[in-house]
């Protein structure tokens, strides 16, 4: 969060409602048991983070399932 969003990361976790995780905030989705990766990708989608930055600092390719 800090690497991508800086100081506004905390407010995005608690304030931004994500339709991809059931219309919940990130904090609420995690508390409900939604996989953290799913929450992260929903947050990235909602905030238009480019695909090449969605997989973590220094990661070149998406994690394989």
CHARMM internal coordinates of N, CA and C (Angstrom, degrees):
IC EDIT
DIST 1 N 1 CA 1.4416
DIST 1 CA 1 C 1.5265
ANGL 1 N 1 CA 1 C 110.79
DIST 1 C 2 N 1.3060
ANGL 1 CA 1 C 2 N 116.76
DIHE 1 N 1 CA 1 C 2 N -49.58
DIST 2 N 2 CA 1.4633
ANGL 1 C 2 N 2 CA 119.64
DIHE 1 CA 1 C 2 N 2 CA -176.93
DIST 2 CA 2 C 1.5295
ANGL 2 N 2 CA 2 C 111.34
DIHE 1 C 2 N 2 CA 2 C -63.30
DIST 2 C 3 N 1.3323
ANGL 2 CA 2 C 3 N 116.96
DIHE 2 N 2 CA 2 C 3 N -39.46
DIST 3 N 3 CA 1.4606
ANGL 2 C 3 N 3 CA 119.40
DIHE 2 CA 2 C 3 N 3 CA -179.21
DIST 3 CA 3 C 1.5235
ANGL 3 N 3 CA 3 C 111.99
DIHE 2 C 3 N 3 CA 3 C -64.00
DIST 3 C 4 N 1.3119
ANGL 3 CA 3 C 4 N 117.12
DIHE 3 N 3 CA 3 C 4 N -37.70
DIST 4 N 4 CA 1.4650
ANGL 3 C 4 N 4 CA 120.30
DIHE 3 CA 3 C 4 N 4 CA -176.80
DIST 4 CA 4 C 1.5217
ANGL 4 N 4 CA 4 C 112.95
DIHE 3 C 4 N 4 CA 4 C -89.06
DIST 4 C 5 N 1.3335
ANGL 4 CA 4 C 5 N 117.55
DIHE 4 N 4 CA 4 C 5 N -41.14
DIST 5 N 5 CA 1.4624
ANGL 4 C 5 N 5 CA 120.40
DIHE 4 CA 4 C 5 N 5 CA -170.07
DIST 5 CA 5 C 1.5159
ANGL 5 N 5 CA 5 C 115.13
DIHE 4 C 5 N 5 CA 5 C -112.67
DIST 5 C 6 N 1.3124
ANGL 5 CA 5 C 6 N 118.03
DIHE 5 N 5 CA 5 C 6 N -8.15
DIST 6 N 6 CA 1.4588
ANGL 5 C 6 N 6 CA 120.47
DIHE 5 CA 5 C 6 N 6 CA 179.18
DIST 6 CA 6 C 1.5167
ANGL 6 N 6 CA 6 C 112.53
DIHE 5 C 6 N 6 CA 6 C 60.76
DIST 6 C 7 N 1.3242
ANGL 6 CA 6 C 7 N 115.93
DIHE 6 N 6 CA 6 C 7 N -140.03
DIST 7 N 7 CA 1.4600
ANGL 6 C 7 N 7 CA 121.97
DIHE 6 CA 6 C 7 N 7 CA -174.60
DIST 7 CA 7 C 1.5252
ANGL 7 N 7 CA 7 C 113.56
DIHE 6 C 7 N 7 CA 7 C -64.60
DIST 7 C 8 N 1.3223
ANGL 7 CA 7 C 8 N 118.01
DIHE 7 N 7 CA 7 C 8 N -24.49
DIST 8 N 8 CA 1.4697
ANGL 7 C 8 N 8 CA 119.12
DIHE 7 CA 7 C 8 N 8 CA -178.32
DIST 8 CA 8 C 1.5274
ANGL 8 N 8 CA 8 C 113.01
DIHE 7 C 8 N 8 CA 8 C -82.39
DIST 8 C 9 N 1.3231
ANGL 8 CA 8 C 9 N 117.63
DIHE 8 N 8 CA 8 C 9 N -4.10
DIST 9 N 9 CA 1.4600
ANGL 8 C 9 N 9 CA 121.84
DIHE 8 CA 8 C 9 N 9 CA -178.27
DIST 9 CA 9 C 1.5195
ANGL 9 N 9 CA 9 C 113.42
DIHE 8 C 9 N 9 CA 9 C -56.34
DIST 9 C 10 N 1.3111
ANGL 9 CA 9 C 10 N 117.11
DIHE 9 N 9 CA 9 C 10 N -43.56
DIST 10 N 10 CA 1.4579
ANGL 9 C 10 N 10 CA 120.75
DIHE 9 CA 9 C 10 N 10 CA -178.98
DIST 10 CA 10 C 1.5144
ANGL 10 N 10 CA 10 C 113.09
DIHE 9 C 10 N 10 CA 10 C -61.07
DIST 10 C 11 N 1.3157
ANGL 10 CA 10 C 11 N 116.25
DIHE 10 N 10 CA 10 C 11 N -42.58
DIST 11 N 11 CA 1.4628
ANGL 10 C 11 N 11 CA 118.94
DIHE 10 CA 10 C 11 N 11 CA -179.57
DIST 11 CA 11 C 1.5220
ANGL 11 N 11 CA 11 C 111.21
DIHE 10 C 11 N 11 CA 11 C -70.95
DIST 11 C 12 N 1.3272
ANGL 11 CA 11 C 12 N 117.86
DIHE 11 N 11 CA 11 C 12 N -31.69
DIST 12 N 12 CA 1.4642
ANGL 11 C 12 N 12 CA 119.72
DIHE 11 CA 11 C 12 N 12 CA 176.34
DIST 12 CA 12 C 1.5330
ANGL 12 N 12 CA 12 C 110.56
DIHE 11 C 12 N 12 CA 12 C -63.84
DIST 12 C 13 N 1.3250
ANGL 12 CA 12 C 13 N 116.86
DIHE 12 N 12 CA 12 C 13 N -38.03
DIST 13 N 13 CA 1.4668
ANGL 12 C 13 N 13 CA 120.44
DIHE 12 CA 12 C 13 N 13 CA 179.53
DIST 13 CA 13 C 1.5195
ANGL 13 N 13 CA 13 C 112.54
DIHE 12 C 13 N 13 CA 13 C -62.90
DIST 13 C 14 N 1.3152
ANGL 13 CA 13 C 14 N 116.08
DIHE 13 N 13 CA 13 C 14 N -37.70
DIST 14 N 14 CA 1.4668
ANGL 13 C 14 N 14 CA 119.55
DIHE 13 CA 13 C 14 N 14 CA -173.81
DIST 14 CA 14 C 1.5158
ANGL 14 N 14 CA 14 C 114.73
DIHE 13 C 14 N 14 CA 14 C -99.63
DIST 14 C 15 N 1.3207
ANGL 14 CA 14 C 15 N 118.48
DIHE 14 N 14 CA 14 C 15 N -19.12
DIST 15 N 15 CA 1.4665
ANGL 14 C 15 N 15 CA 120.99
DIHE 14 CA 14 C 15 N 15 CA -172.92
DIST 15 CA 15 C 1.5301
ANGL 15 N 15 CA 15 C 115.45
DIHE 14 C 15 N 15 CA 15 C -111.02
DIST 15 C 16 N 1.3158
ANGL 15 CA 15 C 16 N 117.82
DIHE 15 N 15 CA 15 C 16 N -32.22
DIST 16 N 16 CA 1.4593
ANGL 15 C 16 N 16 CA 120.63
DIHE 15 CA 15 C 16 N 16 CA -174.42
DIST 16 CA 16 C 1.5311
ANGL 16 N 16 CA 16 C 110.46
DIHE 15 C 16 N 16 CA 16 C -81.77
DIST 16 C 17 N 1.3206
ANGL 16 CA 16 C 17 N 116.35
DIHE 16 N 16 CA 16 C 17 N 120.52
DIST 17 N 17 CA 1.4702
ANGL 16 C 17 N 17 CA 122.04
DIHE 16 CA 16 C 17 N 17 CA 178.18
DIST 17 CA 17 C 1.5233
ANGL 17 N 17 CA 17 C 108.40
DIHE 16 C 17 N 17 CA 17 C -86.98
DIST 17 C 18 N 1.3378
ANGL 17 CA 17 C 18 N 115.03
DIHE 17 N 17 CA 17 C 18 N 129.23
DIST 18 N 18 CA 1.4590
ANGL 17 C 18 N 18 CA 122.20
DIHE 17 CA 17 C 18 N 18 CA -175.87
DIST 18 CA 18 C 1.5196
ANGL 18 N 18 CA 18 C 110.51
DIHE 17 C 18 N 18 CA 18 C -109.72
DIST 18 C 19 N 1.3101
ANGL 18 CA 18 C 19 N 116.94
DIHE 18 N 18 CA 18 C 19 N 115.33
DIST 19 N 19 CA 1.4624
ANGL 18 C 19 N 19 CA 120.48
DIHE 18 CA 18 C 19 N 19 CA -178.51
DIST 19 CA 19 C 1.5279
ANGL 19 N 19 CA 19 C 111.79
DIHE 18 C 19 N 19 CA 19 C -64.94
DIST 19 C 20 N 1.3259
ANGL 19 CA 19 C 20 N 117.53
DIHE 19 N 19 CA 19 C 20 N -31.30
DIST 20 N 20 CA 1.4654
ANGL 19 C 20 N 20 CA 121.62
DIHE 19 CA 19 C 20 N 20 CA -176.85
DIST 20 CA 20 C 1.5265
ANGL 20 N 20 CA 20 C 113.65
DIHE 19 C 20 N 20 CA 20 C -67.72
DIST 20 C 21 N 1.3161
ANGL 20 CA 20 C 21 N 117.29
DIHE 20 N 20 CA 20 C 21 N -14.83
DIST 21 N 21 CA 1.4696
ANGL 20 C 21 N 21 CA 120.29
DIHE 20 CA 20 C 21 N 21 CA 178.05
DIST 21 CA 21 C 1.5343
ANGL 21 N 21 CA 21 C 110.56
DIHE 20 C 21 N 21 CA 21 C -119.60
DIST 21 C 22 N 1.3084
ANGL 21 CA 21 C 22 N 114.69
DIHE 21 N 21 CA 21 C 22 N 37.83
DIST 22 N 22 CA 1.4622
ANGL 21 C 22 N 22 CA 119.75
DIHE 21 CA 21 C 22 N 22 CA 174.05
DIST 22 CA 22 C 1.5078
ANGL 22 N 22 CA 22 C 115.87
DIHE 21 C 22 N 22 CA 22 C 82.99
DIST 22 C 23 N 1.3300
ANGL 22 CA 22 C 23 N 117.08
DIHE 22 N 22 CA 22 C 23 N 25.34
DIST 23 N 23 CA 1.4644
ANGL 22 C 23 N 23 CA 119.40
DIHE 22 CA 22 C 23 N 23 CA 178.95
DIST 23 CA 23 C 1.5216
ANGL 23 N 23 CA 23 C 112.34
DIHE 22 C 23 N 23 CA 23 C 68.15
DIST 23 C 24 N 1.3108
ANGL 23 CA 23 C 24 N 115.82
DIHE 23 N 23 CA 23 C 24 N 36.39
DIST 24 N 24 CA 1.4690
ANGL 23 C 24 N 24 CA 122.24
DIHE 23 CA 23 C 24 N 24 CA -179.94
DIST 24 CA 24 C 1.5258
ANGL 24 N 24 CA 24 C 109.74
DIHE 23 C 24 N 24 CA 24 C -116.00
DIST 24 C 25 N 1.3058
ANGL 24 CA 24 C 25 N 115.58
DIHE 24 N 24 CA 24 C 25 N 162.48
DIST 25 N 25 CA 1.4623
ANGL 24 C 25 N 25 CA 119.64
DIHE 24 CA 24 C 25 N 25 CA 168.61
DIST 25 CA 25 C 1.5233
ANGL 25 N 25 CA 25 C 107.55
DIHE 24 C 25 N 25 CA 25 C -76.58
DIST 25 C 26 N 1.3032
ANGL 25 CA 25 C 26 N 116.86
DIHE 25 N 25 CA 25 C 26 N 167.37
DIST 26 N 26 CA 1.4665
ANGL 25 C 26 N 26 CA 120.43
DIHE 25 CA 25 C 26 N 26 CA 177.63
DIST 26 CA 26 C 1.5232
ANGL 26 N 26 CA 26 C 111.01
DIHE 25 C 26 N 26 CA 26 C -59.23
DIST 26 C 27 N 1.3168
ANGL 26 CA 26 C 27 N 116.75
DIHE 26 N 26 CA 26 C 27 N -44.59
DIST 27 N 27 CA 1.4683
ANGL 26 C 27 N 27 CA 121.26
DIHE 26 CA 26 C 27 N 27 CA 179.97
DIST 27 CA 27 C 1.5269
ANGL 27 N 27 CA 27 C 110.47
DIHE 26 C 27 N 27 CA 27 C -60.61
DIST 27 C 28 N 1.3199
ANGL 27 CA 27 C 28 N 117.39
DIHE 27 N 27 CA 27 C 28 N -45.82
DIST 28 N 28 CA 1.4628
ANGL 27 C 28 N 28 CA 120.95
DIHE 27 CA 27 C 28 N 28 CA -179.96
DIST 28 CA 28 C 1.5226
ANGL 28 N 28 CA 28 C 111.73
DIHE 27 C 28 N 28 CA 28 C -65.99
DIST 28 C 29 N 1.3179
ANGL 28 CA 28 C 29 N 116.91
DIHE 28 N 28 CA 28 C 29 N -39.17
DIST 29 N 29 CA 1.4688
ANGL 28 C 29 N 29 CA 120.64
DIHE 28 CA 28 C 29 N 29 CA 179.31
DIST 29 CA 29 C 1.5232
ANGL 29 N 29 CA 29 C 110.42
DIHE 28 C 29 N 29 CA 29 C -64.50
DIST 29 C 30 N 1.3210
ANGL 29 CA 29 C 30 N 117.29
DIHE 29 N 29 CA 29 C 30 N -44.14
DIST 30 N 30 CA 1.4619
ANGL 29 C 30 N 30 CA 120.27
DIHE 29 CA 29 C 30 N 30 CA 178.25
DIST 30 CA 30 C 1.5246
ANGL 30 N 30 CA 30 C 111.13
DIHE 29 C 30 N 30 CA 30 C -63.33
DIST 30 C 31 N 1.3248
ANGL 30 CA 30 C 31 N 116.76
DIHE 30 N 30 CA 30 C 31 N -41.56
DIST 31 N 31 CA 1.4698
ANGL 30 C 31 N 31 CA 120.65
DIHE 30 CA 30 C 31 N 31 CA 178.38
DIST 31 CA 31 C 1.5217
ANGL 31 N 31 CA 31 C 111.64
DIHE 30 C 31 N 31 CA 31 C -63.96
DIST 31 C 32 N 1.3294
ANGL 31 CA 31 C 32 N 117.19
DIHE 31 N 31 CA 31 C 32 N -28.48
DIST 32 N 32 CA 1.4585
ANGL 31 C 32 N 32 CA 122.01
DIHE 31 CA 31 C 32 N 32 CA 179.59
DIST 32 CA 32 C 1.5316
ANGL 32 N 32 CA 32 C 112.22
DIHE 31 C 32 N 32 CA 32 C -84.14
DIST 32 C 33 N 1.3345
ANGL 32 CA 32 C 33 N 116.55
DIHE 32 N 32 CA 32 C 33 N -1.47
DIST 33 N 33 CA 1.4523
ANGL 32 C 33 N 33 CA 120.35
DIHE 32 CA 32 C 33 N 33 CA 176.35
DIST 33 CA 33 C 1.5134
ANGL 33 N 33 CA 33 C 116.17
DIHE 32 C 33 N 33 CA 33 C 95.35
DIST 33 C 34 N 1.3303
ANGL 33 CA 33 C 34 N 117.57
DIHE 33 N 33 CA 33 C 34 N 9.93
DIST 34 N 34 CA 1.4633
ANGL 33 C 34 N 34 CA 120.34
DIHE 33 CA 33 C 34 N 34 CA 177.01
DIST 34 CA 34 C 1.5320
ANGL 34 N 34 CA 34 C 108.00
DIHE 33 C 34 N 34 CA 34 C -68.42
DIST 34 C 35 N 1.3209
ANGL 34 CA 34 C 35 N 116.36
DIHE 34 N 34 CA 34 C 35 N 137.89
DIST 35 N 35 CA 1.4547
ANGL 34 C 35 N 35 CA 122.07
DIHE 34 CA 34 C 35 N 35 CA -179.29
DIST 35 CA 35 C 1.5324
ANGL 35 N 35 CA 35 C 110.18
DIHE 34 C 35 N 35 CA 35 C -56.95
DIST 35 C 36 N 1.3232
ANGL 35 CA 35 C 36 N 117.98
DIHE 35 N 35 CA 35 C 36 N 131.86
DIST 36 N 36 CA 1.4663
ANGL 35 C 36 N 36 CA 120.66
DIHE 35 CA 35 C 36 N 36 CA -178.77
DIST 36 CA 36 C 1.5253
ANGL 36 N 36 CA 36 C 113.51
DIHE 35 C 36 N 36 CA 36 C -55.68
DIST 36 C 37 N 1.3176
ANGL 36 CA 36 C 37 N 117.56
DIHE 36 N 36 CA 36 C 37 N -35.62
DIST 37 N 37 CA 1.4672
ANGL 36 C 37 N 37 CA 120.24
DIHE 36 CA 36 C 37 N 37 CA 178.93
DIST 37 CA 37 C 1.5260
ANGL 37 N 37 CA 37 C 110.72
DIHE 36 C 37 N 37 CA 37 C -63.79
DIST 37 C 38 N 1.3352
ANGL 37 CA 37 C 38 N 116.02
DIHE 37 N 37 CA 37 C 38 N -40.98
DIST 38 N 38 CA 1.4632
ANGL 37 C 38 N 38 CA 120.65
DIHE 37 CA 37 C 38 N 38 CA 178.57
DIST 38 CA 38 C 1.5262
ANGL 38 N 38 CA 38 C 110.69
DIHE 37 C 38 N 38 CA 38 C -63.70
DIST 38 C 39 N 1.3258
ANGL 38 CA 38 C 39 N 116.16
DIHE 38 N 38 CA 38 C 39 N -40.57
DIST 39 N 39 CA 1.4694
ANGL 38 C 39 N 39 CA 120.60
DIHE 38 CA 38 C 39 N 39 CA 177.85
DIST 39 CA 39 C 1.5267
ANGL 39 N 39 CA 39 C 109.95
DIHE 38 C 39 N 39 CA 39 C -64.39
DIST 39 C 40 N 1.3317
ANGL 39 CA 39 C 40 N 116.82
DIHE 39 N 39 CA 39 C 40 N -45.44
DIST 40 N 40 CA 1.4613
ANGL 39 C 40 N 40 CA 120.50
DIHE 39 CA 39 C 40 N 40 CA 179.93
DIST 40 CA 40 C 1.5223
ANGL 40 N 40 CA 40 C 111.32
DIHE 39 C 40 N 40 CA 40 C -59.54
DIST 40 C 41 N 1.3250
ANGL 40 CA 40 C 41 N 116.49
DIHE 40 N 40 CA 40 C 41 N -46.74
DIST 41 N 41 CA 1.4674
ANGL 40 C 41 N 41 CA 119.43
DIHE 40 CA 40 C 41 N 41 CA -178.94
DIST 41 CA 41 C 1.5280
ANGL 41 N 41 CA 41 C 111.41
DIHE 40 C 41 N 41 CA 41 C -66.24
DIST 41 C 42 N 1.3281
ANGL 41 CA 41 C 42 N 117.95
DIHE 41 N 41 CA 41 C 42 N -35.70
DIST 42 N 42 CA 1.4676
ANGL 41 C 42 N 42 CA 120.86
DIHE 41 CA 41 C 42 N 42 CA 176.05
DIST 42 CA 42 C 1.5259
ANGL 42 N 42 CA 42 C 110.19
DIHE 41 C 42 N 42 CA 42 C -64.79
DIST 42 C 43 N 1.3145
ANGL 42 CA 42 C 43 N 116.64
DIHE 42 N 42 CA 42 C 43 N -41.25
DIST 43 N 43 CA 1.4635
ANGL 42 C 43 N 43 CA 121.46
DIHE 42 CA 42 C 43 N 43 CA 177.96
DIST 43 CA 43 C 1.5257
ANGL 43 N 43 CA 43 C 110.46
DIHE 42 C 43 N 43 CA 43 C -63.95
DIST 43 C 44 N 1.3191
ANGL 43 CA 43 C 44 N 116.85
DIHE 43 N 43 CA 43 C 44 N -42.97
DIST 44 N 44 CA 1.4628
ANGL 43 C 44 N 44 CA 120.66
DIHE 43 CA 43 C 44 N 44 CA 178.09
DIST 44 CA 44 C 1.5231
ANGL 44 N 44 CA 44 C 111.18
DIHE 43 C 44 N 44 CA 44 C -62.67
DIST 44 C 45 N 1.3151
ANGL 44 CA 44 C 45 N 116.15
DIHE 44 N 44 CA 44 C 45 N -42.95
DIST 45 N 45 CA 1.4623
ANGL 44 C 45 N 45 CA 120.48
DIHE 44 CA 44 C 45 N 45 CA 179.57
DIST 45 CA 45 C 1.5365
ANGL 45 N 45 CA 45 C 110.49
DIHE 44 C 45 N 45 CA 45 C -61.88
DIST 45 C 46 N 1.3079
ANGL 45 CA 45 C 46 N 115.94
DIHE 45 N 45 CA 45 C 46 N -46.67
DIST 46 N 46 CA 1.4669
ANGL 45 C 46 N 46 CA 121.48
DIHE 45 CA 45 C 46 N 46 CA -176.84
DIST 46 CA 46 C 1.5291
ANGL 46 N 46 CA 46 C 112.28
DIHE 45 C 46 N 46 CA 46 C -65.13
DIST 46 C 47 N 1.3274
ANGL 46 CA 46 C 47 N 116.76
DIHE 46 N 46 CA 46 C 47 N -31.08
DIST 47 N 47 CA 1.4646
ANGL 46 C 47 N 47 CA 120.47
DIHE 46 CA 46 C 47 N 47 CA -176.73
DIST 47 CA 47 C 1.5322
ANGL 47 N 47 CA 47 C 112.81
DIHE 46 C 47 N 47 CA 47 C -103.92
DIST 47 C 48 N 1.3288
ANGL 47 CA 47 C 48 N 116.42
DIHE 47 N 47 CA 47 C 48 N 11.07
DIST 48 N 48 CA 1.4695
ANGL 47 C 48 N 48 CA 122.09
DIHE 47 CA 47 C 48 N 48 CA 175.93
DIST 48 CA 48 C 1.5293
ANGL 48 N 48 CA 48 C 114.26
DIHE 47 C 48 N 48 CA 48 C 59.75
DIST 48 C 49 N 1.3342
ANGL 48 CA 48 C 49 N 116.54
DIHE 48 N 48 CA 48 C 49 N 37.53
DIST 49 N 49 CA 1.4603
ANGL 48 C 49 N 49 CA 119.92
DIHE 48 CA 48 C 49 N 49 CA 173.00
DIST 49 CA 49 C 1.5304
ANGL 49 N 49 CA 49 C 106.73
DIHE 48 C 49 N 49 CA 49 C -69.66
DIST 49 C 50 N 1.3229
ANGL 49 CA 49 C 50 N 118.39
DIHE 49 N 49 CA 49 C 50 N 129.19
DIST 50 N 50 CA 1.4712
ANGL 49 C 50 N 50 CA 120.53
DIHE 49 CA 49 C 50 N 50 CA 179.86
DIST 50 CA 50 C 1.5353
ANGL 50 N 50 CA 50 C 111.15
DIHE 49 C 50 N 50 CA 50 C -59.56
DIST 50 C 51 N 1.3188
ANGL 50 CA 50 C 51 N 115.92
DIHE 50 N 50 CA 50 C 51 N 147.90
DIST 51 N 51 CA 1.4645
ANGL 50 C 51 N 51 CA 121.54
DIHE 50 CA 50 C 51 N 51 CA -178.61
DIST 51 CA 51 C 1.5213
ANGL 51 N 51 CA 51 C 113.02
DIHE 50 C 51 N 51 CA 51 C -51.47
DIST 51 C 52 N 1.3113
ANGL 51 CA 51 C 52 N 117.00
DIHE 51 N 51 CA 51 C 52 N -39.60
DIST 52 N 52 CA 1.4689
ANGL 51 C 52 N 52 CA 119.85
DIHE 51 CA 51 C 52 N 52 CA -175.75
DIST 52 CA 52 C 1.5246
ANGL 52 N 52 CA 52 C 113.49
DIHE 51 C 52 N 52 CA 52 C -70.85
DIST 52 C 53 N 1.3433
ANGL 52 CA 52 C 53 N 118.12
DIHE 52 N 52 CA 52 C 53 N -6.59
DIST 53 N 53 CA 1.4656
ANGL 52 C 53 N 53 CA 120.80
DIHE 52 CA 52 C 53 N 53 CA 177.42
DIST 53 CA 53 C 1.5239
ANGL 53 N 53 CA 53 C 112.15
DIHE 52 C 53 N 53 CA 53 C -113.37
DIST 53 C 54 N 1.3065
ANGL 53 CA 53 C 54 N 119.12
DIHE 53 N 53 CA 53 C 54 N 8.92
DIST 54 N 54 CA 1.4628
ANGL 53 C 54 N 54 CA 121.42
DIHE 53 CA 53 C 54 N 54 CA -176.28
DIST 54 CA 54 C 1.5168
ANGL 54 N 54 CA 54 C 114.35
DIHE 53 C 54 N 54 CA 54 C -87.98
DIST 54 C 55 N 1.3071
ANGL 54 CA 54 C 55 N 118.32
DIHE 54 N 54 CA 54 C 55 N -5.77
DIST 55 N 55 CA 1.4559
ANGL 54 C 55 N 55 CA 119.95
DIHE 54 CA 54 C 55 N 55 CA -170.95
DIST 55 CA 55 C 1.5137
ANGL 55 N 55 CA 55 C 114.16
DIHE 54 C 55 N 55 CA 55 C -112.24
DIST 55 C 56 N 1.3120
ANGL 55 CA 55 C 56 N 117.72
DIHE 55 N 55 CA 55 C 56 N 13.50
DIST 56 N 56 CA 1.4588
ANGL 55 C 56 N 56 CA 121.09
DIHE 55 CA 55 C 56 N 56 CA 174.88
DIST 56 CA 56 C 1.5189
ANGL 56 N 56 CA 56 C 113.00
DIHE 55 C 56 N 56 CA 56 C 102.78
DIST 56 C 57 N 1.2973
ANGL 56 CA 56 C 57 N 114.73
DIHE 56 N 56 CA 56 C 57 N 154.58
DIST 57 N 57 CA 1.4538
ANGL 56 C 57 N 57 CA 121.76
DIHE 56 CA 56 C 57 N 57 CA -179.56
DIST 57 CA 57 C 1.5171
ANGL 57 N 57 CA 57 C 109.40
DIHE 56 C 57 N 57 CA 57 C -62.61
DIST 57 C 58 N 1.3130
ANGL 57 CA 57 C 58 N 116.59
DIHE 57 N 57 CA 57 C 58 N 128.51
DIST 58 N 58 CA 1.4456
ANGL 57 C 58 N 58 CA 121.78
DIHE 57 CA 57 C 58 N 58 CA 177.22
DIST 58 CA 58 C 1.5199
ANGL 58 N 58 CA 58 C 115.03
DIHE 57 C 58 N 58 CA 58 C 82.22
DIST 58 C 59 N 1.3101
ANGL 58 CA 58 C 59 N 118.09
DIHE 58 N 58 CA 58 C 59 N -7.74
DIST 59 N 59 CA 1.4633
ANGL 58 C 59 N 59 CA 121.45
DIHE 58 CA 58 C 59 N 59 CA 178.98
DIST 59 CA 59 C 1.5064
ANGL 59 N 59 CA 59 C 108.91
DIHE 58 C 59 N 59 CA 59 C -84.89
DIST 59 C 60 N 1.2824
ANGL 59 CA 59 C 60 N 116.51
DIHE 59 N 59 CA 59 C 60 N 130.04
DIST 60 N 60 CA 1.4571
ANGL 59 C 60 N 60 CA 120.52
DIHE 59 CA 59 C 60 N 60 CA -177.83
DIST 60 CA 60 C 1.5247
ANGL 60 N 60 CA 60 C 112.62
DIHE 59 C 60 N 60 CA 60 C -94.03
DIST 60 C 61 N 1.3234
ANGL 60 CA 60 C 61 N 117.10
DIHE 60 N 60 CA 60 C 61 N -27.36
DIST 61 N 61 CA 1.4484
ANGL 60 C 61 N 61 CA 120.60
DIHE 60 CA 60 C 61 N 61 CA -176.90
DIST 61 CA 61 C 1.5229
ANGL 61 N 61 CA 61 C 110.25
DIHE 60 C 61 N 61 CA 61 C -133.06
DIST 61 C 62 N 1.3248
ANGL 61 CA 61 C 62 N 116.83
DIHE 61 N 61 CA 61 C 62 N 156.37
DIST 62 N 62 CA 1.4571
ANGL 61 C 62 N 62 CA 119.99
DIHE 61 CA 61 C 62 N 62 CA 176.91
DIST 62 CA 62 C 1.5227
ANGL 62 N 62 CA 62 C 111.32
DIHE 61 C 62 N 62 CA 62 C -60.72
DIST 62 C 63 N 1.3098
ANGL 62 CA 62 C 63 N 115.62
DIHE 62 N 62 CA 62 C 63 N 148.15
DIST 63 N 63 CA 1.4522
ANGL 62 C 63 N 63 CA 122.04
DIHE 62 CA 62 C 63 N 63 CA 174.99
DIST 63 CA 63 C 1.5180
ANGL 63 N 63 CA 63 C 109.22
DIHE 62 C 63 N 63 CA 63 C -65.53
DIST 63 C 64 N 1.2873
ANGL 63 CA 63 C 64 N 117.54
DIHE 63 N 63 CA 63 C 64 N 137.60
DIST 64 N 64 CA 1.4722
ANGL 63 C 64 N 64 CA 122.06
DIHE 63 CA 63 C 64 N 64 CA 179.32
DIST 64 CA 64 C 1.5215
ANGL 64 N 64 CA 64 C 109.90
DIHE 63 C 64 N 64 CA 64 C -85.11
DIST 64 C 65 N 1.3251
ANGL 64 CA 64 C 65 N 116.74
DIHE 64 N 64 CA 64 C 65 N 139.49
DIST 65 N 65 CA 1.4621
ANGL 64 C 65 N 65 CA 120.90
DIHE 64 CA 64 C 65 N 65 CA 179.24
DIST 65 CA 65 C 1.5094
ANGL 65 N 65 CA 65 C 111.02
DIHE 64 C 65 N 65 CA 65 C -87.04
END
COOR INIT
IC SEED 1 N 1 CA 1 C
IC BUILD
